[in-house]
């Protein structure tokens, strides 16, 4: 995955494991977390993959790790 946004900014890539808020199923997303989508005061992380954008409720996160690309 190219970690550059449309303006050429490079973002760090993360792997986030979390439980689905409704079903409790354990899920995993790998992507970038652009700061313009991630307000520290929000109750959610926004992660952008090469296919879609996912919002993850912070209280459901099992682990969040920085990965090398």
MARLUMRO-99658 format. One record per residue (C-alpha): residue in three letters; x, y, z; residue number from 1. Coordinates in steps of 0.5 Angstrom, whole numbers. Layout:
REM MARLUMRO-99658
- Ala, X, Y, Z, NUM
...
***
This chain:
REM MARLUMRO-99658
- Unk, 0, 0, 0, 1
- Unk, 2, 7, -2, 2
- Unk, 2, 11, 5, 3
- Unk, 2, 18, 1, 4
- Unk, -4, 22, 1, 5
- Unk, -6, 26, -5, 6
- Unk, -2, 32, -3, 7
- Unk, 4, 27, -2, 8
- Unk, 4, 27, 5, 9
- Unk, 7, 20, 8, 10
- Unk, 3, 17, 14, 11
- Unk, 5, 12, 19, 12
- Unk, 2, 5, 18, 13
- Unk, -2, 1, 24, 14
- Unk, -5, -5, 25, 15
- Unk, -11, -5, 30, 16
- Unk, -14, -11, 33, 17
- Unk, -21, -9, 36, 18
- Unk, -28, -13, 37, 19
- Unk, -34, -11, 33, 20
- Unk, -38, -6, 38, 21
- Unk, -45, -10, 36, 22
- Unk, -43, -18, 35, 23
- Unk, -36, -18, 39, 24
- Unk, -32, -21, 33, 25
- Unk, -25, -20, 34, 26
- Unk, -23, -16, 27, 27
- Unk, -16, -13, 25, 28
- Unk, -15, -7, 20, 29
- Unk, -8, -5, 17, 30
- Unk, -8, 2, 14, 31
- Unk, -6, 9, 16, 32
- Unk, -9, 14, 21, 33
- Unk, -8, 21, 18, 34
- Unk, -9, 27, 23, 35
- Unk, -14, 31, 19, 36
- Unk, -19, 25, 21, 37
- Unk, -17, 23, 28, 38
- Unk, -18, 28, 33, 39
- Unk, -15, 26, 40, 40
- Unk, -22, 28, 43, 41
- Unk, -26, 23, 39, 42
- Unk, -28, 17, 42, 43
- Unk, -26, 14, 35, 44
- Unk, -20, 12, 31, 45
- Unk, -21, 13, 23, 46
- Unk, -16, 8, 19, 47
- Unk, -15, 9, 12, 48
- Unk, -14, 3, 8, 49
- Unk, -13, 2, 0, 50
- Unk, -20, 0, -1, 51
- Unk, -24, 4, 5, 52
- Unk, -24, 8, 11, 53
- Unk, -26, 5, 18, 54
- Unk, -28, 8, 24, 55
- Unk, -26, 4, 30, 56
- Unk, -29, 6, 37, 57
- Unk, -23, 7, 42, 58
- Unk, -26, 3, 47, 59
- Unk, -26, -4, 43, 60
- Unk, -19, -4, 41, 61
- Unk, -15, -10, 43, 62
- Unk, -8, -7, 41, 63
- Unk, -5, -2, 36, 64
- Unk, 2, -3, 33, 65
- Unk, 6, 1, 29, 66
- Unk, 8, -3, 23, 67
- Unk, 14, -2, 18, 68
- Unk, 12, -2, 11, 69
***
